[in-house]
C-alpha cells in the first residue's frame, strides 16, 4: 500500500473489499445521453456535460461507467475530482487531472515555469488551453471531473471558460457536482445538463436485489425506500443491516428479522469502528479528520508509529469496508462515511490534529498553499509561525486566487498580536490583495483607517505608489487618491516623489482632466529631472505628450512621445511597466488618420507582450487594436478584437477604461451594421458608463447613447446627450469630449443639422477648422474640416475635395461618408463599394436606397448577416486555414500578431457562418474548398 498525497479522487465505484460492484440501475436514459456524446466525440465534436445530484445519488458511479465506456472505445480518458479540505489549492484538481497517468496531457515543466509568472492565473489558463488543443488534435479526450463543488475558485473559473473556448476541439468535459452548488454567474455552462433524481421504485427494488443477491420481501422493500432513492445510501443501509444480522435470506428471498432495524446508517458505522482493534480505530479516526485520502506518512507520524506499524490496522479498516484501495491509494469509501466518523472526534482535538498535520506536511516538503486551509482554520492568536506561513500562502495565491489570498491575509492579521512589528506590513499586504480581488471600496476603507501611521512615511509611500499602479487597472480616481495621500507624507526621497507625481499625472490624464494634468505633469518633469529618475521622466514625458496633443499641438505631441520612448528604453521599462504609456504613439497615428502605422505599433506591442509574458500589456495593445480596426473600417475584425478583449478582462479582472474602450468599439460596429440587439446592449452599457466616476468614461457613455439616439431618430435626445460636448469644444481639452477621433466632428455636425440646430453645427465646424489650421502638417485634419464645412453649407465641391483628401488614408467609412454626402450617382456608387468593403451593412443599405431613388439598381453584396464560405472575413479566413493546418489558437495568434482570445472569437464567428461544430468539420470544409 502507498500513501495518497493530494489525490484528485477516482471515478472507480466506491465499494469495499470482497463486495461486487452492483449493476448501474435506474440510469438508462442518462447513460444513453452520455453514449450519444461519446459517439459525437469520435466524430470530432466535443461538448460539456454537467451531472448534478444530491449526495449519494450515484454521480460517481455514473462517471465510472462513462469512463469505462470511453476507454473501451479507445478514447483518452482523464479523471479527477475536487477534494474537501483542500479547496484552496489553485488549479489543483484540474492540473492533477491533466498530469495524471503514464501519458500526461500537460508539460509539467512548462506549468512549473508559469507558476512563477506575475500574471500566473492568466498565463496558466492560456497554457492549459494551448496544450489541451494540441493533445486533442492527436486523439479525442474525455475529461471527467467529480465533486466540482469542492474545487478551488481558479479551477471553477477554468471550468467556466475552457470548455467554451475549446468547444470546437474533440474534447468532452463531463463534470459532476452536488445539486444547487452553483449560483449566479459562477454557473458552469453545459451542452447537456443531467440532474440525477431519486431512483424509481422498480430501480430501488432491482438494486436492493443486486446488493443482497436475493429477491426482496415487501417489508424490507418498504424500508429500502426510506433511503430516498439514493443508491449510495441504499447500499450503505442494506450492507449495515446485513452485517448486524437484521436481514435473513431464505429460499432466495431476503426478509427482515425484527422491527428494530436502524433507518440511519451511522449506527452501523460506529459499530464497525467498535469492532476494530484500538490502534485500527484510532488510525481511522485520525485519518477521517485529515481528509478523504489517507497520507500514510503523515498519519504515521501523528500517531507516533512507523508506516509499517499501520499496515495491519489499515487492513482491518479495508476489511471492515471503511476504506478502499484504488490505484495504489487509500481513501474513505465515501464522504458521508468519513463525515460520520469525524463527528465522533471532539472539535478541539480535530483542530489540534489538523494544526499538527500541517506542520508534519510542511516538514515533508508540502507547499504552504497546500496546508493554508488547515492553518487558517486551526491556528490561535499569537501563533507567529502560522502568521508567517499564512502571509507566504497569501502571496502565493495572489496571482491565481486573489479572493483566497485576501481571506488568508485577513486571517494572518487576526492572529498577529496588535503590537507586532509586522502589523503594518500585514495591513499593506491585505490592502494590495483587496485591490487585486477587485474589492476597491474595502481596500480604500482599510487604507484610510489602518495604513496611515502604521508604517514609516517612506514605506507607506512606497505601498501607496504600488496601490496606485495597481488600482489604475480599475479606477483612475482611486489611483490619484493614493498618490495624493502619499505625496502628503513627510520625508519622501526625491525619486519617490517624482514617481508619485508621474503616476498621479498619468491617471489624471486617463480620467480626462487635461488642464489639471498639465499642472501636475510639469511638477513631475521637474522632480524627475532633479532626482535623475528616468522611470518617472519617461512616464511624465509621455503624459506631457498627451497634454500637448489634447491642447491642439499635435506635432509637439509626436515629438514628446518619441523622447518619452527613448527615456523608457534607457530606463529598461519599455517592455514592462510602460503601459498604457507605450500605446500612446499608435493612438496618435490613428487619430491622424494613419491606421496602418497604428496597426504596426499594435502588432509590435502584441509581439513583445507575448515575448515578455506581460498580460496587462497584451490586454492594452488588444483594446487599442480594436479601436484602430474600428476607425480603419474593418468592422468584423474590430468586433472580434473587442470581444477578445472582454474575454481577456474576464481572466485578468475588469478595468473600467479597457471595458469602456472595447464596448465603445462594439457599439460603433453595431450601429454601422444595424444590429438591433447589439445596439440595445450598447445602450445599456452607455447608461452604466455614464454613472462611472471617471469623466472620460462618462463622456464615452454619453457619446454611445447619443449615436444610438440619433440612429433611432431621437434628435432631441442626441442633442441633450452632446450638450456637454458642445459646451466644452472651445476648451483646451476639447479632444477629450468624445472618443478621440477628429472625424467625429463631422458626425456632430450631421447630428445637429438633423435636429435643426445650425448653431451647434456651426460651432463644431469652427472647432474643426481651428484644429486643422493649428496643425498644417496633418492633412487628415484638413480633410475633416473640409467635410464638416461642406456638409454645413451643402457645398458639393468641398465634399468632393474632402473625399479626395480622405483617399490618402485607410479610413473606408470616413471616405465613404464624404462621397455619400457629395451625393452624385458616381459618388454614391463608390461610397456603396467602400461601405460594403467595411462590412457597414446599414450604411450600405441607406446608399442603395438613394441609388434606387435615382433610378440606379445596385444589388450589392450582403454584409454582416451572410453565411457560408464567402461570408468569411479576411481575418477569419486566415484563422480557419491555420487551424485546418493543425495550428492551435496560440500558434495562430503568434503568426497573426493577435491575442489567443481574438483568434478564439474569429473561430466562433467562422463556425457560426459555416454551420460547423468542430475542428474536424472545419478542416474537412477547408480542404474541400481549397482543393
Buried (B, 14 or more C-beta within 10 A) or exposed (E): BEBBBBBBBBBBBBBBBEBEEBEBBBBEEBBEBBBEBBEBBBEBBBBBBBBBBBBBBBBBBBBBBBBBBBEEBEBBBBBBBBBBBBBBBBBBBBBBBBBBEEEBBBBEEEBEEBBEBEBBBBBBBBBBBBBBBBBBBEEBBBBBBBBBBBBBBBBBBBBBBBBBBBBBBBBBBBBBBBBEBBEEEEEBEBBBEBEBEBBEEEBBBBBBBBBBEBBBBEEBBEBBBEBEBBBBBBBBBBBBBBBBEBBBEEEEBBBBEEEEBBEEBBEBBBBBBEEBEEBBBBBBBBBBBBBBBBBBBBBBBBBEBEBEEBEEBBBBBBBBBBBBBBEEBBBBBBBBBBBBBBEEBEEEEBBEBBBBBBBBBBEEEBBBBBBBBBBBBBBEEEBEEBBBBBBBBBBBBBBBBBBBBBBBBBBBBEBBEEEBEBBBBBBBBBBBBBBBBBBBEBBBEBBEEBBBEBBEBBBBBBBBBBBBBBBBBBBBBBBBBBBBBBBEBEEBEBBBBBBBBBBBBBBBBBBBBBEBBBEBBBBBBEBBBEBEBBBBBBBBBBBBBBBBBBBBBBBBBBEBBEBBBBBBBEBEBBBBBBBBBBBBBBBBBBBBBBBBBBBBBBBBBBEBBBEEBBBBBBBBBBBBBBBBBBBBBBBBBBBBBBBBBBBBBEBBBEBBBBBBBBBBBBBBBBBBBBBEEBBEBBBEBBEBBBEBEBBBBBBBBBBBBBBBBBBEEBBEBBBBBBEBBBEBBEBBBBBBBBBBBBBBBBBBBBBBBBBEBEEBBBBBBBBBBBBBEBBEEBBBBBBBBBBBBBBBEEBBEBBBBBBBBBBEBBBBBBBBBBBBBBBEEEBBBBBBBBBBBBBBBBBBBBBBEBBEEEEEEBEBEEBBEBEEBEBBBEBBBBBBBBBBEEBBBBBBBBEBBBBBBBBBBBBBBBBEBBEBBBBBBBBBBBEEEEE
